[in-house]
Amino acid sequence: MVASIVGFMKKLAVVCVIFLGFTAVKADDYVYKVDLIRAAPDRLLDLIELLKKDLDNYSNYGIQQPFMMRHSQGDHWDLLVIWPIESMATYFDESNVSKREESVFLNKPYDNIIWDYISFHEELFVTGPDQETFNQMFTDYNYYHVEIFMALAGKRRELLKERIMENDYLVGIGKRPNLIFNKIAGGQWDNFSIGFYNDILDYASSPEIEAIEKEKIARDAGFEGTDYIGSYLRRFILKHHDTLAGAVRP
């Protein structure tokens, strides 16, 4: 039974990658799974405790521990859980499917008690940075700025390019670049980025750079100027959610 389910899921993953029309996975792209979760009314704190215990047991399952954040303002989800899975083939490998059976959340059917705690759940498979960079950023920083995008038809590649341009601008003015994640399959979002900060003061701080120098940095990154960064982004997006979030540690 398990083998047949695994076989079906492998085929489903291949179909999703081929037919959904999102950016193809290259050999050097690392793959991540993302879960966006909204708790049932009055169950958020209970759900967090369940998931924290689950996070603490991932090493026992033989799976890398995911990272979890709780949004503080600006979006409809309560929790974002993200973890490296290496590749789609690795994720759907029968041995890895079996490891996840011990989890209280992963791979659980919708009649499982965990879903009594959840009103909304959306999952994505995305490509992202190398695993070492990912782990280091989530280990070092506890405060995040998450921007999630749905692209206009035919604009997904240009949206990704814009996010890279914006990272070039951030580096140019002396700020940390965002980690960028691009959809393979799953929910409605095409692309999202995570900025990493120590706290809200770190997020709000801005390097002291002369306006004329900022203009040059923006143009070097590919924008017409600093005042055009936001309007340039709007050329490519149908929908955009934006939130600040704090780390939830086990």
Order of alpha helices (4+ residues) and beta strands (2+ residues): alpha-beta-alpha-alpha-beta-beta-alpha-alpha-beta-alpha-beta-alpha-beta-beta-alpha-alpha-alpha-beta
